[in-house]
Amino acid sequence: MHNVDDLNELTKQVGMFFDQALDPQSRDAFLQRVSSDPLYQQAYQHEQLIRENLKKLIYRPGDASQLIQAIKNQIGGKEK
């Protein structure tokens, strides 16, 4: 059984990997561990699924000018 510190470290490493905060050597070691350790693989897949779902659910305009124009339209529409 894994202790709390091990699980916290796993969670931290998974987050750092997806945030691209690991140096190349640490990234390679992490990926090797993911391929050999079922717990790491499960945590990796879980985090990947969460992040993919968030990307689908969060609206992000493709162009900042579109966002600016949408705000101007909302402000202009309220003034009338």
C-alpha positions as CSV (number, residue, x, y, z in Angstrom):
1,M,0.0,0.0,0.0
2,H,1.2,3.5,-0.8
3,N,1.4,6.1,1.9
4,V,0.0,9.6,1.8
5,D,3.4,11.1,0.9
6,D,3.8,8.8,-2.0
7,L,0.4,9.7,-3.3
8,N,1.0,13.4,-2.8
9,E,4.3,13.1,-4.7
10,L,2.6,11.2,-7.5
11,T,-0.1,13.9,-7.8
12,K,2.5,16.6,-7.8
13,Q,4.5,14.9,-10.6
14,V,1.5,14.3,-12.7
15,G,0.5,17.9,-12.4
16,M,4.0,19.1,-13.2
17,F,4.1,16.9,-16.3
18,F,0.9,18.2,-17.7
19,D,1.9,21.8,-16.9
20,Q,5.2,21.2,-18.7
21,A,7.1,22.1,-15.5
22,L,9.5,19.1,-15.5
23,D,13.0,19.2,-17.0
24,P,13.7,16.8,-19.8
25,Q,15.4,14.2,-17.6
26,S,12.6,14.2,-15.0
27,R,10.0,14.1,-17.8
28,D,11.6,11.0,-19.3
29,A,11.8,9.3,-15.9
30,F,8.2,10.1,-15.2
31,L,7.0,8.7,-18.6
32,Q,9.1,5.6,-17.9
33,R,7.5,5.2,-14.5
34,V,4.0,5.7,-16.1
35,S,4.7,2.8,-18.5
36,S,5.9,0.5,-15.8
37,D,3.7,1.3,-12.7
38,P,0.0,0.8,-12.9
39,L,-0.7,3.4,-10.2
40,Y,1.2,6.0,-12.2
41,Q,-0.5,5.0,-15.4
42,Q,-3.9,5.3,-13.7
43,A,-3.1,8.8,-12.3
44,Y,-1.8,9.9,-15.6
45,Q,-4.9,8.8,-17.5
46,H,-7.2,10.3,-14.9
47,E,-5.4,13.7,-15.1
48,Q,-5.4,13.6,-18.9
49,L,-9.1,12.9,-19.0
50,I,-9.9,15.7,-16.6
51,R,-7.8,18.2,-18.6
52,E,-9.4,17.1,-21.9
53,N,-12.9,17.5,-20.5
54,L,-12.0,21.0,-19.2
55,K,-10.7,22.1,-22.6
56,K,-14.0,21.0,-24.1
57,L,-16.1,22.8,-21.5
58,I,-14.3,26.1,-21.3
59,Y,-15.0,28.6,-24.0
60,R,-11.9,30.5,-25.1
61,P,-12.2,32.9,-28.0
62,G,-9.7,32.2,-30.8
63,D,-8.9,35.9,-31.3
64,A,-8.6,38.5,-28.6
65,S,-10.2,41.1,-30.9
66,Q,-13.4,39.0,-30.9
67,L,-13.5,39.1,-27.1
68,I,-13.0,42.9,-27.2
69,Q,-15.7,43.3,-29.8
70,A,-18.1,41.1,-27.8
71,I,-17.5,43.2,-24.7
72,K,-18.0,46.4,-26.7
73,N,-21.3,45.1,-28.1
74,Q,-22.6,44.2,-24.7
75,I,-21.7,47.6,-23.3
76,G,-23.1,49.4,-26.4
77,G,-26.3,47.3,-26.2
78,K,-27.0,48.4,-22.6
79,E,-26.6,52.1,-23.4
80,K,-29.5,52.2,-25.8
